[in-house]
Each structure stands twice: as structure tokens, then as C-alpha cells.
Amino acid sequence: MEYTTLGRTGLKVSVAGLGCGGFSRLGLGTGKSETDAIAIIRAALDLGVNLFDTAAAYGTEPVLGKALAGVPRDKVVICTKAPFGISNPDSLPERAVASLDRSLKELGTDYIDVYQLHGIAPRVYDHALKVLAPALLREREKGKFRWLGITETSPGDPEHQMIKRAARDGAWDVVMVAFHMMHQNARRHVFPLTQDDPLGFLVHEGGATSVVDAAYRFVRHEPGVDVVLFGTGDHAHLRSNIASILKPPLPEADRARLASLFGHLVGVGLDAPHLSRAGRVTTS
Ligand SMILES: NC(=O)c1ccc[n+]([C@@H]2O[C@H](COP(=O)([O-])OP(=O)(O)OC[C@H]3O[C@@H](n4cnc5c(N)ncnc54)[C@H](OP(=O)(O)O)[C@@H]3O)[C@@H](O)[C@H]2O)c1
């Protein structure tokens, strides 16, 4: 198994996580038994899987709890979700808290690693952010869960309207998004917002030596551009900027990725200089 860091949580998680919902529900959805489901979870553990995603709505929290009993708690990352629907009583904050308490009981654990609001549609996002999240964060202070997450309702929100807002808000530690071969638009709409280092792909052998190097080379080789202006008061920057501007274009794949990720943006990073108290023009 390979392990990675789950966003800003810092949790070390397997790159393959076992989903306990969907059509399969660990096989329970297709007529298999609880014993079979426990065997699947244990086999996943043996193969190095340490992240398990369930939800109150899936009905698989008890079986996951049974399968993980006896496994040291810090060896697994348990993610579960509060049921949600603006028209049902679970959308009340006290119901979400009651569901959290029920999940803890059914999973047989003292805390949940990632507690998520389940399937939030764009029209109810304000309620999730302003009413449910604060109520749940008060429970987090009591130690009931460690990180707050949100998941989209992908069939009803294929353009990721909700996650586009959530990823910018900073209120959520984890977002769950639908992405697959025939539904790739999260690459443009979501992933640039969720990466700690969204431009890191530019720095590699044969590519740029730094993001600053990439920035100057990107502009220098754009057809239509004759002169690249750079501002600096630093001698090292003066030299490295000129060196970057004299380098060849970025690899074509990197240019294409920049175009696809950011080509639709307009007006970003155009802050005007402002006057400092000393009356000099400064930039921020
Ligand atoms: N909004 C949300 O919060 C949300 C939405 C969707 C999903 N999720 C999470 O994401 C997880 C994964 O979702 P999903 O849609 O992939 O789950 P799913 O609906 O269970 O889909 C997997 C399906 O593919 C089959 N399958 C799996 N491996 C296969 C293989 N190698 N060859 C052929 N068929 C195979 C499974 O059947 P078998 O049992 O026969 O393998 C199952 O029917 C869920 O369990 C849930 O945790 C969350």
C-alpha cells in the first residue's frame, strides 16, 4: 500500500480507501451477510487500507465498528457522515448532533476522524455553513471528532457548485468530490482550490526550477509578448529573473495544464500598489 497526507488534516492515509456505501455497501447491498462484510473490511486492513468511509445513511457503521474492534484506534481513519436534507428533521443542528452521538455508538469508538455533512446541495449550503457547522464544531471541542468535512450530491450538482464554495470558505478540512473518467470537471472547478501547492506540478526535472521561474517563462514565450517587465529591489532576484526570462519555454504539458486549470480566470493577481504611511508606493 502507498500512503499520503489527507489535505490539511495531516492524517496519513492509504491512497485506497474502502467506501462502505454506494450500491455495494460492503456487499450488504447485494445480499451478502454481515460476516462477509466484516471479512471484506479485515481483508482491506490486511492489504494496508487504513481509511474507511461510511455514513449514518448507509447502515454500515455497526458492521464497520465490529470489524475494527481490536484494531488500535490510531491505526485507522474513520470517516462518517450526518444525514442531511433541508426538508427533513436531520437538518436541524440538534438532530445532526444526535446523529453524531449515534454514529459514535454504532461505530464503537470514542471519536471520529472525519465527520462530514452528507450530500449537501447548493441551495442548502448556507444552512450547512452557518447553522450546522458551528453546532458540530462545538461537539468537536468535546473530542467527538477531529476534522470536519462536507460531501456533494453529485447527481444533483454535477457542476460542483456547492464544493466550489466550500473549498473557498476554509471552514471544511476535507471535501469529497465526484471525479472519474467521464466526469472530469473537478480538475478545473475543484482541485485547484483544494491543493496545498496548486502550482507544484510545474517544478520538476526538465521543467521549472521554482514557481517564480515558471511564472517568468510562461509570460516570456507567449506569442504576442515582446518584453517581460519585472520589478525588484533585490540583487539576487534581479539576476534570477533575467535568467528565467532567458530560459526556454515551459514543457508543453505544463503549459497545457496551466491553460486548463487557470485559463478561465480573469482579474486574479492584479492588485494595485498602495501608498505606505511614509507616502511611498508599495505593493502587497
Ligand atoms: N455524497 C457522498 O457522500 C458519496 C457519494 C457517492 C459515494 N460515496 C462514497 O464513495 C464510495 C464508493 O462509491 P462507489 O459509487 O464506487 O460505490 P458502489 O456504488 O458500491 O460502486 C462500486 C460498484 O462497482 C462494483 N465493483 C467494485 N469493484 C469492481 C471490480 N473490480 N469489477 C467489477 N465491479 C466492481 C461493486 O460491486 P461488487 O460488490 O460486486 O464489487 C459495486 O456495485 C461509497 O462507498 C461511499 O463511501 C460518497
The ligand as an ORCA input file, in Angstrom:
! r2SCAN-3c Opt
* xyz 0 1
  N     -22.040     12.059     -1.414
  C     -21.348     11.108     -0.832
  O     -21.040     11.222      0.345
  C     -20.928      9.893     -1.602
  C     -21.467      9.636     -2.849
  C     -21.023      8.507     -3.539
  C     -20.073      7.666     -2.976
  N     -19.561      7.943     -1.751
  C     -18.525      7.085     -1.112
  O     -17.719      6.531     -2.156
  C     -17.706      5.113     -2.024
  C     -17.502      4.487     -3.391
  O     -18.617      4.814     -4.212
  P     -18.987      3.904     -5.452
  O     -20.066      4.574     -6.213
  O     -17.736      3.480     -6.157
  O     -19.549      2.613     -4.676
  P     -20.535      1.499     -5.211
  O     -21.835      2.076     -5.603
  O     -20.550      0.415     -4.210
  O     -19.838      1.099     -6.593
  C     -18.975      0.125     -6.765
  C     -19.722     -0.933     -7.622
  O     -18.803     -1.472     -8.515
  C     -18.676     -2.882     -8.268
  N     -17.254     -3.202     -8.317
  C     -16.284     -2.846     -7.461
  N     -15.114     -3.308     -7.840
  C     -15.313     -3.957     -9.032
  C     -14.477     -4.637     -9.932
  N     -13.167     -4.723     -9.699
  N     -15.015     -5.176    -11.025
  C     -16.320     -5.057    -11.274
  N     -17.184     -4.431    -10.438
  C     -16.680     -3.888     -9.335
  C     -19.244     -3.121     -6.884
  O     -19.852     -4.410     -6.811
  P     -19.155     -5.629     -6.035
  O     -19.668     -5.549     -4.653
  O     -19.592     -6.812     -6.815
  O     -17.666     -5.428     -6.111
  C     -20.294     -2.010     -6.755
  O     -21.510     -2.442     -7.282
  C     -19.021      4.792     -1.348
  O     -18.977      3.520     -0.731
  C     -19.102      5.914     -0.348
  O     -18.260      5.615      0.746
  C     -19.982      9.040     -1.054
*
